[in-house]
């Protein structure tokens, strides 16, 4: 264990650069995959609409709008997301995935892990980290910022 720690200390700069390069490559691939997913769904929707038209024309039901392709599963609930109880548009999910990719790409930031935030997770106020987190939160409040939602620590 001591030899491993010594190795890491000696080569930390290279290890961090290699890991950062791998993260950047992986998050770029994730964004490309999300774009491919968006394109593939649009192509599948077009094919579904064409099939609907071919089956039903000239009847009024040839109109694909009744399929509600603007929503995931045509507005039906999914067992894959038992907590999801609202109509969800594919564009909202794509935006959510892109937001997640951006977070993965910047979660550690330039200076390592981002500061603790008492609005994000429980902290021990009497520790140095806790005091720092409270001080940062108080500075944000003094600057007129407030958390958008107590369950997420992003600040407006």
N, CA, C and O atoms as a DFTB+ gen file, in Angstrom:
624 C
 N C O
     1  1       0.823      -1.194       0.000
     2  2       0.000       0.000       0.000
     3  2       0.867       1.259       0.000
     4  3       0.559       2.216      -0.710
     5  1       1.921       1.272       0.765
     6  2       2.795       2.438       0.833
     7  2       3.484       2.668      -0.506
     8  3       3.672       3.813      -0.917
     9  1       3.859       1.595      -1.185
    10  2       4.512       1.758      -2.487
    11  2       3.529       2.309      -3.513
    12  3       3.904       3.095      -4.383
    13  1       2.281       1.897      -3.408
    14  2       1.252       2.418      -4.325
    15  2       1.032       3.904      -4.067
    16  3       0.916       4.690      -5.007
    17  1       0.976       4.289      -2.799
    18  2       0.802       5.696      -2.445
    19  2       1.987       6.521      -2.933
    20  3       1.808       7.628      -3.440
    21  1       3.175       5.995      -2.785
    22  2       4.368       6.703      -3.250
    23  2       4.344       6.854      -4.767
    24  3       4.705       7.904      -5.298
    25  1       3.916       5.800      -5.462
    26  2       3.814       5.863      -6.921
    27  2       2.830       6.956      -7.345
    28  3       3.108       7.742      -8.251
    29  1       1.679       6.990      -6.676
    30  2       0.671       7.990      -7.013
    31  2       1.202       9.391      -6.748
    32  3       1.022      10.283      -7.576
    33  1       1.842       9.597      -5.626
    34  2       2.406      10.909      -5.306
    35  2       3.427      11.339      -6.358
    36  3       3.445      12.499      -6.771
    37  1       4.268      10.413      -6.786
    38  2       5.309      10.714      -7.771
    39  2       4.710      11.030      -9.148
    40  3       5.233      11.875      -9.875
    41  1       3.635      10.362      -9.495
    42  2       3.098      10.472     -10.863
    43  2       1.702      11.111     -10.917
    44  3       0.997      10.980     -11.917
    45  1       1.311      11.792      -9.852
    46  2      -0.038      12.336      -9.775
    47  2      -0.378      13.228     -10.970
    48  3      -1.471      13.115     -11.525
    49  1       0.516      14.090     -11.366
    50  2       0.247      14.996     -12.483
    51  2      -0.126      14.238     -13.751
    52  3      -1.114      14.563     -14.410
    53  1       0.669      13.230     -14.088
    54  2       0.387      12.440     -15.289
    55  2      -0.903      11.649     -15.129
    56  3      -1.694      11.556     -16.067
    57  1      -1.122      11.078     -13.944
    58  2      -2.351      10.316     -13.704
    59  2      -3.586      11.202     -13.848
    60  3      -4.584      10.785     -14.437
    61  1      -3.524      12.409     -13.318
    62  2      -4.646      13.339     -13.421
    63  2      -4.857      13.753     -14.878
    64  3      -5.994      13.796     -15.349
    65  1      -3.762      14.062     -15.601
    66  2      -3.898      14.442     -17.018
    67  2      -4.509      13.309     -17.829
    68  3      -5.392      13.543     -18.655
    69  1      -4.048      12.088     -17.601
    70  2      -4.587      10.933     -18.336
    71  2      -6.063      10.711     -18.014
    72  3      -6.864      10.449     -18.910
    73  1      -6.417      10.817     -16.743
    74  2      -7.811      10.625     -16.344
    75  2      -8.687      11.743     -16.909
    76  3      -9.808      11.483     -17.347
    77  1      -8.196      12.974     -16.906
    78  2      -8.964      14.097     -17.458
    79  2      -9.163      13.923     -18.963
    80  3     -10.243      14.200     -19.486
    81  1      -8.135      13.471     -19.647
    82  2      -8.260      13.230     -21.094
    83  2      -9.272      12.119     -21.362
    84  3     -10.064      12.216     -22.299
    85  1      -9.249      11.067     -20.548
    86  2     -10.206       9.963     -20.707
    87  2     -11.630      10.446     -20.428
    88  3     -12.565      10.065     -21.133
    89  1     -11.796      11.286     -19.400
    90  2     -13.118      11.840     -19.093
    91  2     -13.619      12.705     -20.234
    92  3     -14.782      12.606     -20.627
    93  1     -12.753      13.550     -20.768
    94  2     -13.151      14.416     -21.874
    95  2     -13.560      13.593     -23.095
    96  3     -14.574      13.879     -23.732
    97  1     -12.775      12.580     -23.414
    98  2     -13.100      11.701     -24.538
    99  2     -14.437      10.986     -24.301
   100  3     -15.262      10.893     -25.210
   101  1     -14.646      10.489     -23.091
   102  2     -15.876       9.765     -22.765
   103  2     -17.096      10.676     -22.806
   104  3     -18.143      10.270     -23.312
   105  1     -16.990      11.893     -22.289
   106  2     -18.148      12.785     -22.298
   107  2     -18.435      13.287     -23.711
   108  3     -19.596      13.513     -24.053
   109  1     -17.409      13.466     -24.535
   110  2     -17.651      13.813     -25.941
   111  2     -18.367      12.672     -26.654
   112  3     -19.277      12.906     -27.449
   113  1     -17.956      11.440     -26.370
   114  2     -18.628      10.277     -26.959
   115  2     -20.077      10.208     -26.468
   116  3     -20.975       9.873     -27.241
   117  1     -20.308      10.520     -25.202
   118  2     -21.657      10.536     -24.656
   119  2     -22.515      11.556     -25.391
   120  3     -23.649      11.253     -25.764
   121  1     -21.988      12.765     -25.605
   122  2     -22.741      13.789     -26.341
   123  2     -23.041      13.338     -27.765
   124  3     -24.147      13.547     -28.264
   125  1     -22.056      12.718     -28.425
   126  2     -22.281      12.203     -29.783
   127  2     -23.364      11.130     -29.786
   128  3     -24.196      11.083     -30.692
   129  1     -23.351      10.272     -28.777
   130  2     -24.358       9.210     -28.670
   131  2     -25.745       9.793     -28.430
   132  3     -26.731       9.304     -28.982
   133  1     -25.823      10.833     -27.612
   134  2     -27.101      11.499     -27.363
   135  2     -27.628      12.104     -28.665
   136  3     -28.818      11.997     -28.963
   137  1     -26.745      12.741     -29.442
   138  2     -27.161      13.309     -30.731
   139  2     -27.627      12.205     -31.673
   140  3     -28.613      12.379     -32.389
   141  1     -26.929      11.070     -31.680
   142  2     -27.334       9.942     -32.521
   143  2     -28.687       9.393     -32.069
   144  3     -29.519       9.023     -32.898
   145  1     -28.905       9.340     -30.757
   146  2     -30.190       8.894     -30.217
   147  2     -31.316       9.818     -30.672
   148  3     -32.380       9.359     -31.086
   149  1     -31.072      11.116     -30.593
   150  2     -32.074      12.090     -31.013
   151  2     -32.413      11.904     -32.496
   152  3     -33.585      11.916     -32.873
   153  1     -31.389      11.734     -33.330
   154  2     -31.607      11.527     -34.760
   155  2     -32.328      10.199     -35.025
   156  3     -33.236      10.139     -35.855
   157  1     -31.924       9.139     -34.323
   158  2     -32.542       7.826     -34.525
   159  2     -34.019       7.854     -34.145
   160  3     -34.842       7.245     -34.829
   161  1     -34.366       8.553     -33.064
   162  2     -35.780       8.633     -32.678
   163  2     -36.574       9.400     -33.726
   164  3     -37.682       9.001     -34.085
   165  1     -36.011      10.503     -34.218
   166  2     -36.706      11.276     -35.257
   167  2     -36.942      10.419     -36.497
   168  3     -38.008      10.499     -37.109
   169  1     -35.968       9.607     -36.870
   170  2     -36.106       8.714     -38.019
   171  2     -37.183       7.667     -37.763
   172  3     -37.979       7.365     -38.653
   173  1     -37.214       7.110     -36.552
   174  2     -38.228       6.114     -36.200
   175  2     -39.622       6.732     -36.205
   176  3     -40.578       6.090     -36.641
   177  1     -39.752       7.967     -35.729
   178  2     -41.040       8.660     -35.736
   179  2     -41.511       8.869     -37.172
   180  3     -42.680       8.638     -37.482
   181  1     -40.611       9.302     -38.045
   182  2     -40.979       9.490     -39.455
   183  2     -41.454       8.175     -40.077
   184  3     -42.434       8.161     -40.821
   185  1     -40.770       7.083     -39.777
   186  2     -41.156       5.781     -40.318
   187  2     -42.518       5.348     -39.781
   188  3     -43.339       4.817     -40.529
   189  1     -42.761       5.573     -38.490
   190  2     -44.046       5.235     -37.889
   191  2     -45.171       6.042     -38.537
   192  3     -46.232       5.504     -38.855
   193  1     -44.926       7.331     -38.727
   194  2     -45.941       8.184     -39.341
   195  2     -46.227       7.753     -40.779
   196  3     -47.377       7.772     -41.215
   197  1     -45.185       7.365     -41.513
   198  2     -45.375       6.893     -42.892
   199  2     -46.162       5.580     -42.909
   200  3     -47.032       5.385     -43.758
   201  1     -45.856       4.684     -41.970
   202  2     -46.580       3.415     -41.892
   203  2     -48.051       3.668     -41.552
   204  3     -48.938       3.050     -42.140
   205  1     -48.308       4.563     -40.618
   206  2     -49.680       4.897     -40.235
   207  2     -50.439       5.424     -41.444
   208  3     -51.575       5.024     -41.700
   209  1     -49.799       6.325     -42.185
   210  2     -50.431       6.895     -43.367
   211  2     -50.736       5.801     -44.384
   212  3     -51.832       5.750     -44.942
   213  1     -49.750       4.916     -44.624
   214  2     -49.942       3.858     -45.616
   215  2     -51.073       2.912     -45.222
   216  3     -51.809       2.442     -46.090
   217  1     -51.223       2.627     -43.942
   218  2     -52.278       1.718     -43.480
   219  2     -53.659       2.348     -43.537
   220  3     -54.639       1.660     -43.826
   221  1     -53.753       3.639     -43.267
   222  2     -55.056       4.262     -43.046
   223  2     -55.555       5.155     -44.177
   224  3     -56.753       5.434     -44.235
   225  1     -54.685       5.616     -45.079
   226  2     -55.117       6.558     -46.116
   227  2     -56.231       5.951     -46.947
   228  3     -56.124       4.771     -47.279
   229  1     -57.245       6.627     -47.295
   230  2     -57.545       8.054     -47.166
   231  2     -58.387       8.406     -45.932
   232  3     -58.913       9.516     -45.854
   233  1     -58.522       7.509     -44.995
   234  2     -59.332       7.778     -43.799
   235  2     -58.718       8.898     -42.962
   236  3     -57.529       9.196     -43.071
   237  1     -59.548       9.504     -42.133
   238  2     -59.071      10.568     -41.246
   239  2     -58.009      10.056     -40.274
   240  3     -57.152      10.823     -39.834
   241  1     -58.058       8.779     -39.941
   242  2     -57.088       8.222     -38.989
   243  2     -55.685       8.121     -39.575
   244  3     -54.751       7.735     -38.871
   245  1     -55.521       8.463     -40.855
   246  2     -54.189       8.464     -41.465
   247  2     -53.312       9.563     -40.883
   248  3     -52.100       9.574     -41.096
   249  1     -53.918      10.480     -40.152
   250  2     -53.189      11.565     -39.517
   251  2     -52.410      11.018     -38.326
   252  3     -53.000      10.445     -37.409
   253  1     -51.111      11.187     -38.333
   254  2     -50.257      10.620     -37.289
   255  2     -50.317      11.393     -35.973
   256  3     -49.750      10.949     -34.975
   257  1     -50.994      12.537     -35.957
   258  2     -51.012      13.339     -34.727
   259  2     -51.672      12.590     -33.570
   260  3     -51.365      12.865     -32.410
   261  1     -52.564      11.661     -33.859
   262  2     -53.201      10.913     -32.774
   263  2     -52.217       9.967     -32.078
   264  3     -52.494       9.472     -30.986
   265  1     -51.081       9.722     -32.707
   266  2     -50.059       8.869     -32.079
   267  2     -49.299       9.607     -30.974
   268  3     -48.620       8.982     -30.159
   269  1     -49.414      10.911     -30.950
   270  2     -48.721      11.753     -29.957
   271  2     -47.229      11.456     -29.885
   272  3     -46.683      11.245     -28.802
   273  1     -46.574      11.441     -31.037
   274  2     -45.139      11.144     -31.072
   275  2     -44.287      12.247     -30.450
   276  3     -43.084      12.070     -30.263
   277  1     -44.897      13.368     -30.132
   278  2     -44.175      14.441     -29.448
   279  2     -43.890      14.126     -27.991
   280  3     -43.158      14.856     -27.321
   281  1     -44.472      13.032     -27.501
   282  2     -44.240      12.587     -26.126
   283  2     -43.627      11.196     -26.139
   284  3     -43.821      10.428     -27.082
   285  1     -42.899      10.884     -25.102
   286  2     -42.345       9.543     -24.963
   287  2     -43.501       8.562     -24.839
   288  3     -44.458       8.818     -24.109
   289  1     -43.417       7.453     -25.540
   290  2     -44.433       6.400     -25.554
   291  2     -45.828       6.951     -25.858
   292  3     -46.826       6.427     -25.363
   293  1     -45.893       7.995     -26.663
   294  2     -47.184       8.554     -27.014
   295  2     -47.952       9.073     -25.818
   296  3     -49.182       9.123     -25.847
   297  1     -47.258       9.457     -24.779
   298  2     -47.885       9.989     -23.581
   299  2     -48.245       8.939     -22.548
   300  3     -48.807       9.261     -21.501
   301  1     -47.925       7.688     -22.834
   302  2     -48.223       6.613     -21.880
   303  2     -47.106       6.520     -20.841
   304  3     -45.953       6.850     -21.117
   305  1     -47.465       6.070     -19.657
   306  2     -46.464       5.915     -18.601
   307  2     -45.565       4.723     -18.902
   308  3     -45.978       3.756     -19.542
   309  1     -44.340       4.812     -18.431
   310  2     -43.371       3.755     -18.670
   311  2     -43.060       3.015     -17.374
   312  3     -42.890       3.629     -16.320
   313  1     -42.989       1.710     -17.463
   314  2     -42.578       0.931     -16.282
   315  2     -41.094       1.133     -15.990
   316  3     -40.636       0.885     -14.875
   317  1     -40.347       1.585     -16.995
   318  2     -38.912       1.804     -16.812
   319  2     -38.649       2.969     -15.861
   320  3     -37.587       3.038     -15.242
   321  1     -39.611       3.883     -15.743
   322  2     -39.476       5.030     -14.842
   323  2     -40.709       5.090     -13.953
   324  3     -41.594       5.912     -14.188
   325  1     -40.787       4.234     -12.932
   326  2     -41.995       4.174     -12.107
   327  2     -42.332       5.496     -11.427
   328  3     -43.497       5.745     -11.116
   329  1     -41.355       6.332     -11.194
   330  2     -41.616       7.626     -10.561
   331  2     -42.111       8.672     -11.542
   332  3     -42.616       9.715     -11.126
   333  1     -41.977       8.415     -12.841
   334  2     -42.397       9.375     -13.852
   335  2     -43.897       9.325     -14.059
   336  3     -44.422       8.334     -14.567
   337  1     -44.580      10.366     -13.675
   338  2     -46.038      10.393     -13.767
   339  2     -46.539      11.566     -14.615
   340  3     -47.704      11.949     -14.515
   341  1     -45.665      12.135     -15.445
   342  2     -46.066      13.265     -16.264
   343  2     -45.753      12.977     -17.726
   344  3     -44.931      12.117     -18.044
   345  1     -46.421      13.708     -18.604
   346  2     -46.094      13.618     -20.021
   347  2     -44.684      14.144     -20.212
   348  3     -44.338      15.213     -19.709
   349  1     -43.882      13.401     -20.929
   350  2     -42.491      13.788     -21.108
   351  2     -42.166      13.847     -22.586
   352  3     -42.423      12.902     -23.331
   353  1     -41.598      14.968     -23.000
   354  2     -41.213      15.091     -24.401
   355  2     -39.797      14.556     -24.577
   356  3     -38.968      14.669     -23.675
   357  1     -39.526      13.976     -25.734
   358  2     -38.162      13.495     -25.997
   359  2     -37.135      14.618     -25.900
   360  3     -36.015      14.395     -25.440
   361  1     -37.506      15.817     -26.328
   362  2     -36.544      16.924     -26.266
   363  2     -36.162      17.247     -24.815
   364  3     -35.027      17.638     -24.543
   365  1     -37.109      17.082     -23.891
   366  2     -36.790      17.315     -22.477
   367  2     -35.816      16.254     -21.964
   368  3     -34.895      16.565     -21.208
   369  1     -36.021      15.002     -22.378
   370  2     -35.094      13.948     -21.966
   371  2     -33.718      14.149     -22.585
   372  3     -32.700      13.943     -21.924
   373  1     -33.686      14.549     -23.846
   374  2     -32.405      14.817     -24.510
   375  2     -31.681      15.944     -23.773
   376  3     -30.482      15.851     -23.512
   377  1     -32.411      17.004     -23.440
   378  2     -31.812      18.116     -22.687
   379  2     -31.302      17.634     -21.332
   380  3     -30.252      18.078     -20.867
   381  1     -32.048      16.723     -20.698
   382  2     -31.637      16.180     -19.398
   383  2     -30.347      15.376     -19.550
   384  3     -29.426      15.515     -18.746
   385  1     -30.285      14.539     -20.581
   386  2     -29.058      13.768     -20.821
   387  2     -27.877      14.688     -21.133
   388  3     -26.767      14.447     -20.658
   389  1     -28.104      15.735     -21.923
   390  2     -27.020      16.674     -22.236
   391  2     -26.575      17.418     -20.988
   392  3     -25.385      17.677     -20.806
   393  1     -27.528      17.762     -20.124
   394  2     -27.196      18.429     -18.862
   395  2     -26.360      17.496     -17.982
   396  3     -25.412      17.926     -17.325
   397  1     -26.730      16.210     -17.982
   398  2     -25.957      15.229     -17.227
   399  2     -24.549      15.093     -17.794
   400  3     -23.579      15.005     -17.040
   401  1     -24.436      15.074     -19.125
   402  2     -23.109      14.978     -19.755
   403  2     -22.250      16.184     -19.390
   404  3     -21.058      16.042     -19.117
   405  1     -22.856      17.370     -19.386
   406  2     -22.124      18.574     -19.004
   407  2     -21.676      18.495     -17.554
   408  3     -20.565      18.901     -17.214
   409  1     -22.558      17.965     -16.693
   410  2     -22.184      17.823     -15.281
   411  2     -21.030      16.837     -15.129
   412  3     -20.076      17.107     -14.399
   413  1     -21.110      15.697     -15.813
   414  2     -20.032      14.711     -15.743
   415  2     -18.714      15.310     -16.201
   416  3     -17.648      14.976     -15.683
   417  1     -18.803      16.202     -17.181
   418  2     -17.594      16.808     -17.728
   419  2     -17.009      17.862     -16.798
   420  3     -15.825      18.182     -16.899
   421  1     -17.820      18.406     -15.893
   422  2     -17.323      19.501     -15.058
   423  2     -17.486      19.265     -13.560
   424  3     -17.251      20.177     -12.767
   425  1     -17.881      18.065     -13.159
   426  2     -18.180      17.806     -11.744
   427  2     -16.998      18.085     -10.827
   428  3     -17.182      18.542      -9.699
   429  1     -15.799      17.817     -11.297
   430  2     -14.634      18.050     -10.447
   431  2     -14.073      19.446     -10.631
   432  3     -13.287      19.902      -9.801
   433  1     -14.444      20.123     -11.670
   434  2     -14.002      21.493     -11.889
   435  2     -12.498      21.604     -12.031
   436  3     -11.778      20.607     -12.085
   437  1     -12.055      22.817     -12.088
   438  2     -10.625      23.084     -12.269
   439  2      -9.808      22.714     -11.031
   440  3      -8.672      22.253     -11.145
   441  1     -10.388      22.917      -9.861
   442  2      -9.623      22.762      -8.623
   443  2     -10.035      21.536      -7.823
   444  3      -9.956      21.548      -6.595
   445  1     -10.465      20.498      -8.485
   446  2     -10.873      19.300      -7.764
   447  2     -12.359      19.313      -7.508
   448  3     -13.107      19.995      -8.208
   449  1     -12.792      18.572      -6.515
   450  2     -14.216      18.448      -6.230
   451  2     -14.791      19.793      -5.810
   452  3     -14.141      20.567      -5.107
   453  1     -16.017      20.061      -6.247
   454  2     -16.639      21.326      -5.916
   455  2     -16.927      21.397      -4.416
   456  3     -17.002      20.381      -3.725
   457  1     -17.083      22.614      -3.949
   458  2     -17.268      22.845      -2.516
   459  2     -18.555      22.201      -2.016
   460  3     -19.530      22.060      -2.753
   461  1     -18.529      21.817      -0.745
   462  2     -19.741      21.307      -0.112
   463  2     -20.796      22.401      -0.093
   464  3     -20.481      23.587      -0.001
   465  1     -22.042      21.988      -0.182
   466  2     -23.139      22.944      -0.131
   467  2     -24.192      22.371       0.816
   468  3     -24.671      21.258       0.600
   469  1     -24.561      23.119       1.869
   470  2     -25.537      22.597       2.829
   471  2     -26.912      22.370       2.210
   472  3     -27.735      21.663       2.791
   473  1     -27.181      22.961       1.030
   474  2     -28.449      22.736       0.346
   475  2     -28.421      21.451      -0.466
   476  3     -29.455      20.982      -0.941
   477  1     -27.241      20.893      -0.620
   478  2     -27.088      19.697      -1.445
   479  2     -27.013      18.424      -0.616
   480  3     -27.611      17.411      -0.980
   481  1     -26.285      18.466       0.493
   482  2     -26.154      17.280       1.334
   483  2     -25.886      17.696       2.772
   484  3     -25.483      18.824       3.056
   485  1     -26.121      16.764       3.648
   486  2     -25.913      17.032       5.070
   487  2     -24.426      17.225       5.349
   488  3     -23.582      16.529       4.785
   489  1     -24.120      18.169       6.217
   490  2     -22.726      18.429       6.584
   491  2     -22.639      18.566       8.103
   492  3     -23.627      18.847       8.782
   493  1     -21.430      18.359       8.611
   494  2     -21.164      18.620      10.025
   495  2     -20.669      20.050      10.112
   496  3     -19.581      20.368       9.631
   497  1     -21.470      20.919      10.730
   498  2     -21.144      22.340      10.756
   499  2     -19.878      22.658      11.536
   500  3     -19.235      23.674      11.272
   501  1     -19.506      21.814      12.492
   502  2     -18.349      22.112      13.332
   503  2     -17.024      21.680      12.724
   504  3     -15.971      21.942      13.305
   505  1     -17.053      21.021      11.561
   506  2     -15.800      20.630      10.913
   507  2     -15.308      21.791      10.059
   508  3     -16.096      22.672       9.716
   509  1     -14.028      21.813       9.707
   510  2     -13.533      22.879       8.826
   511  2     -14.284      22.910       7.482
   512  3     -14.578      23.984       6.957
   513  1     -14.591      21.724       6.934
   514  2     -15.315      21.671       5.666
   515  2     -16.731      22.223       5.836
   516  3     -17.233      22.938       4.969
   517  1     -17.370      21.886       6.959
   518  2     -18.715      22.365       7.227
   519  2     -18.760      23.877       7.397
   520  3     -19.651      24.545       6.872
   521  1     -17.786      24.412       8.139
   522  2     -17.721      25.868       8.322
   523  2     -17.514      26.568       6.984
   524  3     -18.107      27.613       6.720
   525  1     -16.668      25.981       6.147
   526  2     -16.428      26.540       4.813
   527  2     -17.696      26.502       3.965
   528  3     -17.994      27.456       3.245
   529  1     -18.439      25.406       4.050
   530  2     -19.677      25.274       3.278
   531  2     -20.713      26.297       3.729
   532  3     -21.373      26.919       2.896
   533  1     -20.862      26.475       5.031
   534  2     -21.809      27.461       5.567
   535  2     -21.399      28.867       5.138
   536  3     -22.241      29.682       4.762
   537  1     -20.102      29.140       5.198
   538  2     -19.608      30.454       4.794
   539  2     -19.907      30.708       3.311
   540  3     -20.350      31.798       2.949
   541  1     -19.668      29.710       2.452
   542  2     -19.945      29.847       1.024
   543  2     -21.436      30.076       0.779
   544  3     -21.812      30.936      -0.017
   545  1     -22.286      29.302       1.467
   546  2     -23.733      29.475       1.315
   547  2     -24.156      30.874       1.761
   548  3     -24.981      31.509       1.104
   549  1     -23.599      31.360       2.874
   550  2     -23.933      32.697       3.360
   551  2     -23.476      33.779       2.381
   552  3     -24.168      34.779       2.194
   553  1     -22.316      33.581       1.757
   554  2     -21.838      34.536       0.761
   555  2     -22.779      34.575      -0.442
   556  3     -23.061      35.644      -0.983
   557  1     -23.260      33.409      -0.852
   558  2     -24.191      33.354      -1.978
   559  2     -25.501      34.052      -1.649
   560  3     -26.061      34.763      -2.483
   561  1     -25.988      33.847      -0.425
   562  2     -27.221      34.514       0.001
   563  2     -26.990      36.022       0.066
   564  3     -27.844      36.792      -0.375
   565  1     -25.846      36.460       0.610
   566  2     -25.534      37.887       0.708
   567  2     -25.428      38.517      -0.679
   568  3     -25.723      39.700      -0.847
   569  1     -25.008      37.733      -1.673
   570  2     -24.901      38.244      -3.039
   571  2     -26.258      38.252      -3.747
   572  3     -26.352      38.637      -4.912
   573  1     -27.301      37.827      -3.041
   574  2     -28.636      37.825      -3.622
   575  2     -28.971      36.559      -4.381
   576  3     -30.002      36.483      -5.050
   577  1     -28.107      35.567      -4.280
   578  2     -28.369      34.297      -4.949
   579  2     -29.173      33.406      -4.023
   580  3     -29.098      33.533      -2.801
   581  1     -29.927      32.520      -4.602
   582  2     -30.655      31.541      -3.799
   583  2     -30.694      30.239      -4.568
   584  3     -30.656      30.243      -5.798
   585  1     -30.771      29.120      -3.856
   586  2     -30.864      27.843      -4.568
   587  2     -32.177      27.786      -5.332
   588  3     -33.212      28.235      -4.839
   589  1     -32.129      27.227      -6.550
   590  2     -33.350      27.088      -7.342
   591  2     -34.323      26.133      -6.665
   592  3     -35.539      26.305      -6.745
   593  1     -33.780      25.141      -6.010
   594  2     -34.601      24.106      -5.393
   595  2     -33.757      23.536      -4.265
   596  3     -32.562      23.306      -4.448
   597  1     -34.342      23.310      -3.129
   598  2     -33.552      22.803      -2.013
   599  2     -33.002      21.415      -2.279
   600  3     -32.073      20.988      -1.593
   601  1     -33.551      20.690      -3.264
   602  2     -33.031      19.368      -3.580
   603  2     -31.904      19.416      -4.596
   604  3     -31.303      18.384      -4.894
   605  1     -31.602      20.601      -5.140
   606  2     -30.471      20.725      -6.043
   607  2     -29.704      21.981      -5.659
   608  3     -30.312      23.015      -5.379
   609  1     -28.409      21.907      -5.644
   610  2     -27.622      22.996      -5.104
   611  2     -27.176      23.993      -6.153
   612  3     -26.291      24.804      -5.880
   613  1     -27.750      23.964      -7.334
   614  2     -27.388      24.963      -8.312
   615  2     -28.006      26.273      -7.874
   616  3     -29.117      26.315      -7.346
   617  1     -27.267      27.337      -8.105
   618  2     -27.707      28.627      -7.630
   619  2     -28.110      29.512      -8.792
   620  3     -27.516      29.450      -9.869
   621  1     -29.133      30.345      -8.567
   622  2     -29.602      31.278      -9.582
   623  2     -28.835      32.579      -9.473
   624  3     -29.080      33.506     -10.244
